Amino acid sequence: MRNLTFLAAPAAKLAAASFRRAFMEKTASWSVVIEECRTRSEAAALLSAKKSHAFVVSAPFRRAVFEAGKVQGASARLAQGADILYRGGKNTLAVSQYARVAIDEMERLFLPLYGANAVVLGSGSAALDVVYECARAGVNEITLLGSEKECTRNNLLAFLEAFGKERTQIIDTEQKRVGHLSANRAYDNASFLFGTVAAASRIAAADIVFCTEDFSRAGIVFEPGHIVCDLCGESSCYADAANAAGCDFLSASSAMAAWGDRGLCRRAAMTLQRRMMFFLTAGLRRSR
């Protein structure tokens, strides 16, 4: 039996329970507990004390998981945050898989990504991780919309600076998937824009909308042709808006179920052993 801890803020308690149910439906080989934390320092202390694998439900704790990893995956480094902490003896590996699995699930459902225009609601590390995975999936235009324009701009510029420096050194440890771009091509192919969630015209013009933060008070409205992916799951605001517009909708619970089915359960032991060996022997810390 493998042990997994979900880290959640009190406001995300219901989302964490929903995620746990979705995950447990796909596997009987994991023991999953939910730990509530109020601050990042509290989450960091919990990660230091516990010896289980960990998954972040609440985005503010992604930095704590990132810092707990002795080795970090490329997308985690670019976004300065991770959603999963793998443990193997004394070694720890911090990676981001949630956004990637969500995009895998969208492709499995034949929801088009290549050549699309995407809007990402949020400006933190979870949103930046989606920006990276969208670029790798061949999305043409990616617009980051946060609550404050200057903060969103600074976060995107820092991400792009890191992406530009590392793009030629990122090595895929898995076979390249059809339609997906190398990090180098992804950086050159996509246009990266920013703004605030008040930019209704940006949202209206998008093909796909990824929701990484709860903007339930912003009155977000979707269009009938939108594909909406809710990776936040802290309220029903995105599901309600998507249903009202008749959009294709991927819920946070569906993404979590897909992660449980393909992202962690089938990859965990192999991922940890192979990636840790690759990183530590090569000394490069370069992986997708």
N, C-alpha and C positions, 0 to 999 in steps of 0.2 A: 504494500500500500504506500503510495507516494503522498506526501503532505504538501498542501498548497494553502497559502494565506491570501485572502483578499483584503486590501487596505482601502478603507472607505471613510470619508468624513461623515459626521452624523446626518447631514442633509442628504447623503447618498445611500442611506441605509436600505431604502426600498429598492433602489437600483441594484445594490450589491446582492440583495436576496434574489432578485430576478435573474441576475447574472449567474448566481450560484446554481439556481434551478436549471437554467438553460445549459450550463456546463455539465452538471451532474447527470442530465438526461443522456449525455453522450458517452459517459464512462463510469465504470464501477471501480476503477483502479486508483482513484484519487480520494483522499480525505481533504475536504475543503472547509475552512473556518473563515469567518468574517471578523476582522478586527477594526474597531472604530478608532480613529485618531482625529484630534482637533487641530494639530499643527504639524508642520513638516518635521520639526525637531522630534516630536512624539513619534512620528512614523519612522524616522531614522533610528531612534532608540529601539523601537520594536523590531526593525530589521536586524539590528545588531544582536538583539537577545534571542531571536528565533532562528532556527536552523532549517526552516522549510523554504520551498520555492515561494515566490510572492508575485502577485498581480495587482496592479493599481486600478482601482475603480474610480477614485477621485483624482483628477488631473493634477491638482497642486502637489501631490505626493510623488509625481514622476521624477522630480529632481532627487528626492531621497533615494529612490531605487537606482537611479543613474549613479549616484555617488557611492552606493553600496557595492557596485560591481568593480572587481579588480580589473576586468576587461569590459569594454563597451563596444557594441556593434556600431556600424557607421551611421545609420539613421538616428540612433540614440545620441551619438556625438554631435551630429549636425543640429538636432533639435534640443540638445542639452537636457534630455529627459528620457526615461525608459518606462515601459509598462510591465516588463517581466524581469524578475531576478531568478536566474537558474543557479543552483548550488551543486557543486561536485567536490566533496571533501572540503579542503580549505580554499578551493577556488570558487569564485563567483563571476557570473557573466550577466551583464545588464543589456537587454535588447528590447527592441520595439517590434511587436508582431501584430498587434490588434488592428492597426490601420491596413496593414498588408493583407491580413486574412479577410477583412471587410471587402477589399478590392477583389481578392480572389473569389469571394462569394458573389459579388456583383457580376463578375465575368462568367461564373458558373450559371448564373441566371440570365445570361445573354443581355445584360444591361451595358450599353456601349460606353467605353472610356476613351479609346484611342481616337485622337483628333478632337475631343470634346473641349468645351469650356467649363471650368469648375470654379465654384465659390466655396471657400472654407470659412465657416462661421467660428471665430475664435482666433486668438493670436499667441497662445502659449505653446508649450512643447508638443502637446497632443495635436494641435492644428498644424504645426510645422512638420510633424511626422507624416500627416496626411499630404501635405504639399510635396514632400519627397516621394512618397509612394505614387502620387498622381503623376509626377514628372516621369518616374520610371515606367508607368503604364502608358505613356505616350499622350497624356493630356496636353493640349496645345496652349491653353491659357488658364492660369491658376491665380485667383484673386483671394487674398487673405483679408477678411473683414473682422475687426475687433471692436471693442467698446471705445477705445481711445486711438485716434489716428496716429499720433506720434509714437506711442508705444508699439502699435502694430507695425509701423514703418521700421522702427529700430530693430524689432525682433526679426523681421523679414530680411533686413540688410545683413544682420549678423549671421543668419542662416545661410544666405547666399554667399557671403564671404567665405564661410567654412566649406560650403559645397564646392565653390570654385577652387579652393586649395586642395581638396581631397578627391575630387572627381576622377582623376586619372589613376588614383591609387586604390580605389574601392574594388575589391574582388568579390564576385559572386561565389558563394560556397555551394550553391545549388545550381542545377542546370538552368540556363536562360530560358524563360518562357516565351512562347510565340507572341509577338506583338509588343514585348517589353523591351525597353531601351537600356543600353549600358548607362552607367552614371554619367559618363562624359557626354554622350549624345543627349541624355535627358536634360542636362544643364543647358545645352545649347538650343534644344528644341523648344522648350516651354518659355512662354512669357509670364513673368511674375509681377503681379500688381497688388496693391493694398488699398485699404479704405476703412470705413466704419460700417457697422451693421445698419446704420441709417441710410446707406446707399441702396435704396430699393431698386433702382434701375440696374445696378450690377447684379443683384439677385435675380431679377426678372429676365436678364439676358443670358443667364447661365443655363447649361444643359444639366449639370449635376450640382447638388448642394450637399456638402458635408457639414454636419453639425457637431462640434466638439465641445461647446460650452452652452450653458443654459441661458438663452436670451428670451425667456418667456415674457418678459415685460416689454420687449422691443416691438411686439406685434408683427413678427415675421410672416410674410404672405408668400406662398408658392404659386407657380403657374401650372396649368394642367399638363404641360409637356415635361416638367421637371422630374428628374430622378433624385430622390432625397435619401440620404444615408445618415441616420442618427447614431452617432458614436458616443453621445453623452448619456442619454437614458435617464436623466434625473427628473424629468417631468414629461407630461404627455403633449407639450405644446407643439413639438415638431410632427408628431404622429397626427394630432388633430388638424394641423394646417395642411399636411400632405393629403389626408383623407378628404378634407373639404375641397381641395383642388383636383382630386382624382389622380394624384401622382403615383408613380412607382415608388415604393417605400421599403427600405431595409432598416429594420429596427435594431437597437443596440442588443437586444436579447438574441435576435437572429444571428448577428455578428458574433456574439459570444458563443452561441451554440456551434457555429462553424469553426470557431477557434478551438472549442473543446473537441470537436470531431476531427479536425485536420491540423490545426495550428500547434497545439501543445501535446495532446495525447499520443499522436503518432510520431512526433518529432523530439520529444523532450530528452530522452536518454541519449539518442544519437546526436541531437543538436549539441547538447552540452559537451559530450565527449569529443566529438569531431571539431567543433568550433574552438573549444578550449585548447585542444592539442594544436590546431592550426595557428591560433593567435599566439600562444605562449612559445611554441617552437620557432615560428617565423619572426616573432618580436615586432610585428608590424601593426597589430590591432586594426586590420583592414578587413571588414566584412560588410555585407549588406545588412 
